[in-house]
């Protein structure tokens, strides 16, 4: 059913038709900057106007409500496309990309969803009323909070687009300002009409005046299309093409008034564009009136070389005058002046010294010079002049000493004198050139003697290669290397402070180490320290993944955490409080009774590993730095060793007859993942036994052929006879260095060994009796 009595249907269809015609015109010029986006704007206007027309043409409430919702599709699209158009028209295409497009959809998409589901929440329209009491039916709305969010967002985008076009308007010459003015007026009219409707200022409250604003604004834009050539030459294109041209450009209109002047032309005529726009060509070129008269009535393309006297001398220009034709009618003229002064001068020089220009002189990147016997420069190439910042005219005829570092003038004189006396060229001497700005350039110069046809010396010629940047780079690299070496040396000293060079001295035990980093700083580390007031000895051997500075920093962190957590969580057991070292030794020999007693140091061992693992994994997991780590707590009296092996190379227990056991991993590497489980194990070091812990830098050391030192070779050494820890470590290190002879060490090498040299003294019966009594009471 149609709402045939509505008087607004035809004007709305007319508005849609105008927008559609503009869209068609824009599509034909879609390659111009912003044209495609503007086409989307006009199509969205068409959809908005058509939806309004269909709403008023519908008699039923549901149909009108459907078209009322549909028109917001165009409303959301028109403002987003307008902002994109403004950016592209202003030459800021880089501001619009996929990310910008997604940002522009963040608000409209939820708003449209809320609009189409308004019946369930009434956030877009608080109330919707249908009035069928008049001559035609119509809807009326009370706007909800989402509608005002939609309005604020659309107005924000419109404001940004208008401000962008306003900037283009202010920066553009008068000819292009009329284009932008048409766009701004055509944009602002629908905006004003929309504001009148939204804020209830319309004489017809329920009629959206925005499409009618589209009609009037579209007509203004259409006038801009056909009158000012909108999208044929936009200001952004003019900026890229005309402003940056080296040649001078002057544009005249039909009445020979100046409408545009580029910076190159400003420099030639000696006036700013703002001073000459609006003047006639004759008024602007008053100094060259003869040229104005000569070319006043030129209707076709004219080209001629002219010579103009200026304050800085004669300049040669290639003058081109061409008519501007639009739709078969001359709308103005384009004057182009191409400065060919340097070209003519070069041609003259080529004629006078063809022999020189046929060789390498003018094409050399290096500076070339010629001087007479007195040292006065008679010829320099372009590279020479540019290198010291003078023109050739300022250089020629002057003595070399004017462009030489004063401290080197005497040295250069002696070089020239030697070349003159011996006739032999001087090759690759250092030449310090003095530039115009007072800076010095360093060059490598070669100088030879010039002779005339009779063989008599008449002057010198030379080539200077500028090595200033190379010398600076070399100096910068040298300073950087020295600074890095100083920093690394500081790091090495700091790291050395973390590695104990004096190990604990324990009665009946011998402890030794060997450490050799692959670089200045290392990622491997060892440690040995006492717990429980000297009654226990902690032994640590670790290998942080990777090498160099990063591994060294984590080495310090791991070592500090292990020590800190071990001391923090160490709890002296009941056994420590009521016994001394002698009694513990006796219990160590007591066999099964020893294993039944509480083990001292297990808390420190377990907590140190667990807390270190969690701290590294939680706070530094993103670095992917972890360490394989062996941590054991030794009871010197009994020889009991409680340990956790976190993914490290299995330490060896070496007895009098060779390797007795290997302490395999009891858990993963430390620091990989939080809350990992680590199992504690216990073993006994009997008199004569040696515990050898090492990193993979030992077994994976390579020789010149790339072969590993290998675990088999290490086990063969361990199986031999060794009277001391020092003897064992010396033999391993000696064979290691022999294996690596002639190669660079690829990984850090660390070894820690502890040997039980004798049994501990027999405990006195009194402490032992105390323990027995205590156990009976328990």
Secondary structure by P-SEA (a helix, b strand, c coil): cccccccaaaaaaaaaaaaaaaaaaaaaaccccaaaaaaaaaaaaaaaaaaaaaaaacccaaaaaaaaaaaaaaaaaaaaaaaaaaaaaacccccccaaaaaaaaccaaaaaaaaaacccccccccbbbbbccccccbbbbbbcaaaaaaaaaaaaaaaaaaaaaaaaaaaccccaaaaaaaaaaaaaaaaaaaaaaaacccccccccaaaaaaaaaaaaaaaaaaacccccccaaaaaaccccccbbbbbbccccccccccaaaaaaaccccccccccccccccccaaaaaaaccccccbbbbbbbbbccccbbbbbbbbbbbbccccccbbbbbbbbaaaaaaaaaaaaacaaaaacccccccccccccccccccccccaaaaaaaccccccccccccccccccccaaaaaaaaaaaaaacccccccbbbbbccccbbbbbbbbbbbbbccccccccccbbbbbaaaaaaaaaaaaaaaaaaaaaaaaaaaaaaaaccccccccccccccbbbbbccccccccccccccccccbbbbbbbbcccccaaaaaaaaaaaaaaaaaaaaacccccccccccaaaaaaaaaaaaaaaaccccaaaaaaaaaaaaaaaaaaccccccccccbbbbbbcccccccccccccccbbbbcccccccccccccccccccccbbbbbbbbbbbcccbbbbbbccccccccccccccccaaaaaaaaacccccaaaaaaaaaaaaaaaaccccccbbbbbbbbbbccccccccaaaaaaaaaaaaac
